[in-house]
Amino acid sequence: MTDIKRIDVGPRMSQAVVHGNLVFLAGQVAHDAAGASVAEQTKDILAGIDALLAKAGSDKSRLLSATIWITDMSTFDEMNAVWDAWVVPGETPGRACVEAKLAAPQYKVEIAVVAAV
């Protein structure tokens, strides 16, 4: 049986779960940039993803999939400018991006990823 490693465990969820050769991140929001622009929130989220992937023994070059939720599709290009500068060229994951109402009004972007370890 493969062990399960949980990272940054909270009462409701773990921020990352490693099972086998995969790491699953919970949806990440911009805690340090809550209420800021979509670009600033995206930068904050991606920095957090980098940190969680490192704790799991992975990095953004090993992304397999990403799901992005934004509250206003008119900010799609603003989010993408930050995303495009962050991802590793030639190592981009499968990705979906949808417009959605998020859990709190100060959040404009949420991102969840799965990566190989």
N, C-alpha and C positions, 0 to 999 in steps of 0.2 A: 504494500500500500504506500502511495506517495504522501509525504508529509505536506501539510498546508502551513504556510507562514503568513501571518497577518501583521501588517505594518500600520502603526498609528491607529490602534484599536480604540474605538469610542463606544458609547452605550448603544448607538443605533447602527453604526457601520464601521468598517475598517477603511482607511484611505487607500490601501493597496492590499491585494491578496496574491501570494505566489503559490502556484500549484504546478508541479512538474516543471516544464520549461516556459511557462507563461506567467505574466504578471498582469493583473486586472486592476485598474485604478477606478475608484469611485469618481463620480462627476466632480470636477474641481471648479471652484469659483474663486473670484479675486478677493481674498480676505484683506489684503493690504491696500487694494485699490477699489474697494467697494464704493459705488457711486461715481467713480471716475469714467472717463471715456471708454468706448469699446476697445480702442487700441491699448490704453493703459491696463484695462482689465485683462485683455488677452496676454499682454506681456507678463503680468503678475501670475496668471494661471500657468503659462508655459514654464516659468521659473519654478513654480511649485511642482509641476509634472517632472521637470528635470531632477529635482531633489528626491521625489518619491521613487522615480526609476532608479536613481543611484542607490537608494536604500535597499532596493530589491535586487541589485546587481545587474541592472540593465541601463540603457540609455536611448535617446530618441532615434538613433540609427537603427534600432531594433523594433520600431513600432510596426504593428501589424494592422491595427485599425484605430480609427478615431471617430467619435461622435461629438458633434458640436451643436449646441443649442444657442441661438441668439434671440433676443426679444424683439428685434426689429430687422427684417431682412434688408432694409435700406442701409444697414451698417455692415453688410456682407463684405464689401470691398475693403473697408477699414480693418475688419478682423483678418481678412485674407492677407493684407499687406504685412501684418505682424507674423502670421502663420508662415507665409512663404519665406520670410527672412529667417525663421527658426528651424524649419525642417531641413533635414540633410538631403541635398540634391541627389536624386537617383535612389533614395531610400524612403520615399514617401509612402505612408500607409494607405490602405483603403479608407475612405472617409465619407461620412454623411454630415450634412449641415441642414438643420431645420429651424424654423421660427417657432418659438414656444414661450409661454409665460413661465418664468422661473419662480423658485420658492420665495424669494424676497425681492421687493422692487429695486433695491440698490444693485442687484446683479443683472448684468446685461448679456453675459456670456457664461456658458458652462461647457466644460470639455471633459470627456471620459476617453481613456485609451486602453488598448491591450497591446502588450509588447512581449517579445521573446526575451528570455533571460539569457 
